[in-house]
Amino acid sequence: MSQKRLLLVNICVLLICAAAVSLAALFAYVPDFDAPEAPVTSENIRSYWAFFLINDSNPLPADYTPELEVIDFSGSREFYLDARAAPSAIKLLNAAESDGVALRVVSAYRSRQRQLENFNNYVERLVQEHGMDESEAITFTSAQIAQPGASEHNAGLAVDILSTDWFLHNNDVTDEFEKTPEFRWLAENSWKYGFILRYPKGKEDVTGFIYEPWHFRYVGIDIAEQIMNTGLTLEEYIGLYPSKSTA
């Protein structure tokens, strides 16, 4: 084999090896703990408080009440998160402000009672304003608002964030928020503070929820970075690392 051809072969081999190493690094990451199995239990929450699924199939224990800490004060309203996640949320909001990005928290921790009120109010609105029958309205609402105990907001791990001027130009929260510089900043930087875009576009069949560019969930910095790098949802990421039962 000529020296030139041998050189080309060596280059090809090196490129193939480099690609293989990159893919392995992307998908072979294993967290230093296993993901909890469903259903969510009090023991799971103690062990994996920031890294477990909360949805209709994995509701929070009936007696679960997180310790809370204020993360933002808007007008006459205070917003809270789980006290262990709150410092990261505060850092995120301060970092945005330092970068000249004006963010506004519009929802964070919600009690089960508040969750129930939100759910029922939305159902009633669909029935009265859009002419849906109640069963149809409940089905539609379930893809947008979780049942009490099945919401990440009930655990104090989720925060809804918009721009400070959003409601000067909009009457409701919509996915048009994705077109704002505030959303772009969040999409690029939220992982640095342990938060992920929880319900991304194109993943509705996986998450069971509509695309919500305003909804960010705390999972911890290491996991948030991996989810950002892989483009996986929390459901898909946990599915890659089935756990041993901790209940």
C-alpha positions as a Markdown table, in Angstrom:
| # | Residue | x | y | z |
|---|---|---|---|---|
| 1 | Met | 0.0 | 0.0 | 0.0 |
| 2 | Ser | 1.4 | 3.4 | -0.9 |
| 3 | Gln | 2.3 | 5.9 | 1.8 |
| 4 | Lys | -0.4 | 8.3 | 0.7 |
| 5 | Arg | -3.1 | 5.6 | 0.7 |
| 6 | Leu | -1.9 | 4.4 | 4.1 |
| 7 | Leu | -2.2 | 8.0 | 5.5 |
| 8 | Leu | -5.8 | 8.3 | 4.2 |
| 9 | Val | -6.7 | 5.0 | 5.8 |
| 10 | Asn | -5.2 | 6.1 | 9.1 |
| 11 | Ile | -7.2 | 9.4 | 9.0 |
| 12 | Cys | -10.4 | 7.6 | 8.3 |
| 13 | Val | -9.8 | 5.2 | 11.2 |
| 14 | Leu | -9.1 | 8.2 | 13.5 |
| 15 | Leu | -12.3 | 9.9 | 12.4 |
| 16 | Ile | -14.4 | 6.8 | 13.0 |
| 17 | Cys | -12.9 | 6.4 | 16.5 |
| 18 | Ala | -13.5 | 10.0 | 17.4 |
| 19 | Ala | -17.2 | 9.7 | 16.3 |
| 20 | Ala | -17.6 | 6.6 | 18.4 |
| 21 | Val | -16.1 | 8.2 | 21.4 |
| 22 | Ser | -18.4 | 11.2 | 21.1 |
| 23 | Leu | -21.5 | 9.1 | 20.8 |
| 24 | Ala | -20.4 | 6.9 | 23.8 |
| 25 | Ala | -19.8 | 10.0 | 25.9 |
| 26 | Leu | -23.3 | 11.3 | 25.0 |
| 27 | Phe | -25.3 | 8.2 | 25.7 |
| 28 | Ala | -23.2 | 6.2 | 28.1 |
| 29 | Tyr | -23.4 | 8.7 | 31.0 |
| 30 | Val | -24.7 | 6.9 | 34.1 |
| 31 | Pro | -25.8 | 9.0 | 37.0 |
| 32 | Asp | -24.3 | 8.2 | 40.4 |
| 33 | Phe | -27.7 | 7.0 | 41.5 |
| 34 | Asp | -30.5 | 5.0 | 39.9 |
| 35 | Ala | -33.8 | 6.6 | 38.8 |
| 36 | Pro | -36.7 | 5.8 | 41.1 |
| 37 | Glu | -39.3 | 3.3 | 40.0 |
| 38 | Ala | -43.0 | 4.2 | 39.8 |
| 39 | Pro | -45.1 | 4.7 | 41.8 |
| 40 | Val | -43.6 | 7.7 | 43.6 |
| 41 | Thr | -43.3 | 6.9 | 47.3 |
| 42 | Ser | -42.2 | 8.9 | 50.3 |
| 43 | Glu | -39.0 | 6.9 | 50.3 |
| 44 | Asn | -38.3 | 7.7 | 46.6 |
| 45 | Ile | -38.8 | 11.4 | 47.3 |
| 46 | Arg | -36.3 | 11.4 | 50.2 |
| 47 | Ser | -33.7 | 9.6 | 48.0 |
| 48 | Tyr | -34.4 | 11.3 | 44.7 |
| 49 | Trp | -36.2 | 14.5 | 45.6 |
| 50 | Ala | -35.2 | 16.3 | 42.4 |
| 51 | Phe | -35.2 | 13.4 | 40.0 |
| 52 | Phe | -38.4 | 11.5 | 39.7 |
| 53 | Leu | -41.5 | 11.6 | 37.5 |
| 54 | Ile | -44.7 | 13.4 | 38.7 |
| 55 | Asn | -47.7 | 12.8 | 36.5 |
| 56 | Asp | -51.1 | 11.1 | 36.5 |
| 57 | Ser | -49.4 | 7.7 | 36.6 |
| 58 | Asn | -47.0 | 8.8 | 39.3 |
| 59 | Pro | -48.8 | 11.1 | 41.7 |
| 60 | Leu | -47.3 | 12.4 | 44.9 |
| 61 | Pro | -48.1 | 10.7 | 48.1 |
| 62 | Ala | -51.3 | 12.1 | 49.7 |
| 63 | Asp | -49.4 | 13.4 | 52.7 |
| 64 | Tyr | -46.5 | 15.0 | 50.8 |
| 65 | Thr | -45.9 | 18.6 | 51.7 |
| 66 | Pro | -42.5 | 20.2 | 50.7 |
| 67 | Glu | -40.6 | 22.6 | 52.8 |
| 68 | Leu | -40.9 | 25.9 | 50.9 |
| 69 | Glu | -38.8 | 29.0 | 50.4 |
| 70 | Val | -39.6 | 32.3 | 48.6 |
| 71 | Ile | -37.9 | 32.7 | 45.2 |
| 72 | Asp | -39.7 | 35.8 | 43.9 |
| 73 | Phe | -42.0 | 38.6 | 44.9 |
| 74 | Ser | -44.2 | 40.1 | 42.2 |
| 75 | Gly | -46.5 | 42.9 | 43.2 |
| 76 | Ser | -48.4 | 41.6 | 46.2 |
| 77 | Arg | -47.7 | 37.9 | 45.6 |
| 78 | Glu | -44.9 | 35.7 | 46.7 |
| 79 | Phe | -43.8 | 32.6 | 44.8 |
| 80 | Tyr | -42.3 | 29.5 | 46.5 |
| 81 | Leu | -40.3 | 26.4 | 45.5 |
| 82 | Asp | -39.0 | 23.4 | 47.5 |
| 83 | Ala | -36.4 | 25.0 | 49.8 |
| 84 | Arg | -33.7 | 22.8 | 48.3 |
| 85 | Ala | -34.4 | 24.0 | 44.7 |
| 86 | Ala | -35.2 | 27.7 | 45.6 |
| 87 | Pro | -31.5 | 28.9 | 45.8 |
| 88 | Ser | -31.0 | 27.7 | 42.3 |
| 89 | Ala | -34.1 | 29.4 | 41.0 |
| 90 | Ile | -32.9 | 32.7 | 42.7 |
| 91 | Lys | -29.5 | 32.3 | 41.0 |
| 92 | Leu | -31.2 | 31.8 | 37.6 |
| 93 | Leu | -33.4 | 34.9 | 38.0 |
| 94 | Asn | -30.4 | 37.0 | 39.2 |
| 95 | Ala | -28.3 | 35.8 | 36.3 |
| 96 | Ala | -31.0 | 36.8 | 33.8 |
| 97 | Glu | -31.2 | 40.2 | 35.3 |
| 98 | Ser | -27.4 | 40.6 | 35.1 |
| 99 | Asp | -27.7 | 39.7 | 31.4 |
| 100 | Gly | -30.4 | 42.3 | 30.9 |
| 101 | Val | -33.1 | 39.7 | 30.5 |
| 102 | Ala | -36.3 | 40.7 | 32.3 |
| 103 | Leu | -38.1 | 37.6 | 33.6 |
| 104 | Arg | -41.3 | 37.3 | 35.5 |
| 105 | Val | -42.4 | 34.3 | 37.6 |
| 106 | Val | -46.1 | 33.6 | 37.1 |
| 107 | Ser | -46.5 | 30.4 | 38.9 |
| 108 | Ala | -44.4 | 28.1 | 41.2 |
| 109 | Tyr | -45.5 | 26.0 | 44.1 |
| 110 | Arg | -49.2 | 25.3 | 44.1 |
| 111 | Ser | -51.2 | 23.4 | 46.8 |
| 112 | Arg | -53.4 | 20.6 | 45.8 |
| 113 | Gln | -56.4 | 22.7 | 46.5 |
| 114 | Arg | -55.1 | 25.5 | 44.2 |
| 115 | Gln | -54.4 | 22.8 | 41.6 |
| 116 | Leu | -58.0 | 21.5 | 41.8 |
| 117 | Glu | -59.4 | 25.0 | 41.5 |
| 118 | Asn | -57.2 | 25.7 | 38.4 |
| 119 | Phe | -58.3 | 22.4 | 36.8 |
| 120 | Asn | -62.0 | 22.9 | 37.5 |
| 121 | Asn | -62.0 | 26.5 | 36.4 |
| 122 | Tyr | -60.4 | 25.6 | 33.1 |
| 123 | Val | -63.0 | 22.8 | 32.5 |
| 124 | Glu | -65.8 | 25.3 | 33.3 |
| 125 | Arg | -64.4 | 27.8 | 30.9 |
| 126 | Leu | -64.3 | 25.3 | 28.1 |
| 127 | Val | -67.9 | 24.2 | 28.7 |
| 128 | Gln | -69.2 | 27.8 | 29.0 |
| 129 | Glu | -67.1 | 29.6 | 26.4 |
| 130 | His | -66.4 | 26.8 | 23.9 |
| 131 | Gly | -69.5 | 24.7 | 24.1 |
| 132 | Met | -67.7 | 21.4 | 25.1 |
| 133 | Asp | -69.5 | 18.8 | 27.1 |
| 134 | Glu | -68.0 | 18.1 | 30.5 |
| 135 | Ser | -66.2 | 14.8 | 29.7 |
| 136 | Glu | -64.7 | 16.4 | 26.5 |
| 137 | Ala | -63.6 | 19.4 | 28.5 |
| 138 | Ile | -62.0 | 17.2 | 31.2 |
| 139 | Thr | -60.0 | 15.2 | 28.6 |
| 140 | Phe | -58.8 | 18.4 | 26.9 |
| 141 | Thr | -57.9 | 20.0 | 30.2 |
| 142 | Ser | -55.9 | 16.9 | 31.3 |
| 143 | Ala | -53.4 | 17.5 | 28.5 |
| 144 | Gln | -52.7 | 21.0 | 29.9 |
| 145 | Ile | -53.3 | 21.0 | 33.6 |
| 146 | Ala | -52.4 | 18.1 | 35.8 |
| 147 | Gln | -54.8 | 16.7 | 38.4 |
| 148 | Pro | -54.1 | 17.6 | 42.1 |
| 149 | Gly | -51.1 | 15.6 | 43.3 |
| 150 | Ala | -50.0 | 14.9 | 39.8 |
| 151 | Ser | -48.5 | 18.3 | 39.1 |
| 152 | Glu | -44.8 | 19.2 | 39.4 |
| 153 | His | -46.0 | 22.5 | 40.9 |
| 154 | Asn | -47.5 | 20.5 | 43.9 |
| 155 | Ala | -44.0 | 19.2 | 44.6 |
| 156 | Gly | -42.5 | 22.7 | 44.5 |
| 157 | Leu | -40.1 | 21.7 | 41.7 |
| 158 | Ala | -41.6 | 23.6 | 38.8 |
| 159 | Val | -41.7 | 27.3 | 37.9 |
| 160 | Asp | -43.6 | 29.0 | 35.1 |
| 161 | Ile | -41.6 | 32.0 | 33.7 |
| 162 | Leu | -42.5 | 34.7 | 31.2 |
| 163 | Ser | -41.1 | 38.1 | 30.2 |
| 164 | Thr | -42.0 | 41.0 | 32.5 |
| 165 | Asp | -44.0 | 42.7 | 29.7 |
| 166 | Trp | -45.8 | 39.6 | 28.5 |
| 167 | Phe | -49.3 | 40.5 | 29.8 |
| 168 | Leu | -49.0 | 44.0 | 28.4 |
| 169 | His | -49.4 | 42.4 | 24.9 |
| 170 | Asn | -51.1 | 39.1 | 25.7 |
| 171 | Asn | -54.2 | 38.0 | 27.5 |
| 172 | Asp | -53.1 | 34.4 | 28.2 |
| 173 | Val | -50.0 | 32.2 | 28.3 |
| 174 | Thr | -49.3 | 30.7 | 24.8 |
| 175 | Asp | -46.4 | 29.0 | 23.0 |
| 176 | Glu | -45.8 | 32.4 | 21.3 |
| 177 | Phe | -43.5 | 32.9 | 24.2 |
| 178 | Glu | -40.9 | 30.8 | 22.4 |
| 179 | Lys | -40.3 | 33.7 | 20.0 |
| 180 | Thr | -39.1 | 36.1 | 22.7 |
| 181 | Pro | -35.5 | 36.8 | 23.7 |
| 182 | Glu | -36.5 | 35.8 | 27.3 |
| 183 | Phe | -37.3 | 32.3 | 26.2 |
| 184 | Arg | -34.1 | 32.0 | 24.2 |
| 185 | Trp | -32.1 | 33.0 | 27.3 |
| 186 | Leu | -33.9 | 30.4 | 29.4 |
| 187 | Ala | -33.5 | 27.7 | 26.7 |
| 188 | Glu | -29.7 | 28.4 | 26.6 |
| 189 | Asn | -29.1 | 28.9 | 30.3 |
| 190 | Ser | -31.6 | 27.3 | 32.5 |
| 191 | Trp | -29.7 | 24.0 | 32.7 |
| 192 | Lys | -26.8 | 25.8 | 34.4 |
| 193 | Tyr | -29.0 | 26.2 | 37.4 |
| 194 | Gly | -30.5 | 22.7 | 37.3 |
| 195 | Phe | -33.7 | 23.5 | 35.4 |
| 196 | Ile | -35.0 | 21.9 | 32.2 |
| 197 | Leu | -37.7 | 22.8 | 29.7 |
| 198 | Arg | -40.0 | 20.1 | 30.9 |
| 199 | Tyr | -42.6 | 19.8 | 28.1 |
| 200 | Pro | -40.7 | 20.5 | 24.8 |
| 201 | Lys | -42.2 | 20.8 | 21.4 |
| 202 | Gly | -42.7 | 17.6 | 19.5 |
| 203 | Lys | -42.6 | 15.4 | 22.6 |
| 204 | Glu | -46.3 | 15.7 | 23.5 |
| 205 | Asp | -46.9 | 12.0 | 23.0 |
| 206 | Val | -44.1 | 11.2 | 25.4 |
| 207 | Thr | -44.9 | 13.7 | 28.2 |
| 208 | Gly | -48.6 | 13.6 | 27.8 |
| 209 | Phe | -48.7 | 17.4 | 27.9 |
| 210 | Ile | -48.9 | 20.2 | 25.4 |
| 211 | Tyr | -45.7 | 22.2 | 24.5 |
| 212 | Glu | -45.1 | 24.7 | 27.3 |
| 213 | Pro | -42.1 | 27.0 | 26.7 |
| 214 | Trp | -42.7 | 28.7 | 30.0 |
| 215 | His | -42.6 | 25.6 | 32.3 |
| 216 | Phe | -39.2 | 24.7 | 33.8 |
| 217 | Arg | -38.5 | 21.8 | 36.2 |
| 218 | Tyr | -35.7 | 21.5 | 38.7 |
| 219 | Val | -33.8 | 18.2 | 38.4 |
| 220 | Gly | -30.2 | 19.3 | 39.4 |
| 221 | Ile | -27.4 | 20.6 | 37.3 |
| 222 | Asp | -25.8 | 17.3 | 36.3 |
| 223 | Ile | -29.1 | 15.8 | 35.1 |
| 224 | Ala | -30.2 | 19.1 | 33.5 |
| 225 | Glu | -26.9 | 19.2 | 31.5 |
| 226 | Gln | -27.4 | 15.6 | 30.3 |
| 227 | Ile | -31.0 | 16.2 | 29.2 |
| 228 | Met | -30.0 | 19.4 | 27.4 |
| 229 | Asn | -27.1 | 17.6 | 25.6 |
| 230 | Thr | -29.2 | 14.6 | 24.5 |
| 231 | Gly | -32.5 | 16.4 | 23.8 |
| 232 | Leu | -34.4 | 13.8 | 25.8 |
| 233 | Thr | -37.4 | 14.4 | 28.0 |
| 234 | Leu | -37.4 | 13.5 | 31.6 |
| 235 | Glu | -39.5 | 10.4 | 30.8 |
| 236 | Glu | -37.0 | 9.3 | 28.2 |
| 237 | Tyr | -34.0 | 10.0 | 30.3 |
| 238 | Ile | -35.3 | 8.1 | 33.3 |
| 239 | Gly | -36.3 | 5.2 | 30.9 |
| 240 | Leu | -32.6 | 4.8 | 30.0 |
| 241 | Tyr | -31.7 | 4.1 | 33.6 |
| 242 | Pro | -34.3 | 1.8 | 35.2 |
| 243 | Ser | -33.9 | 1.7 | 38.9 |
| 244 | Lys | -33.8 | -1.0 | 41.5 |
| 245 | Ser | -36.8 | -0.6 | 43.8 |
| 246 | Thr | -36.2 | 1.7 | 46.8 |
| 247 | Ala | -39.7 | 1.4 | 48.2 |
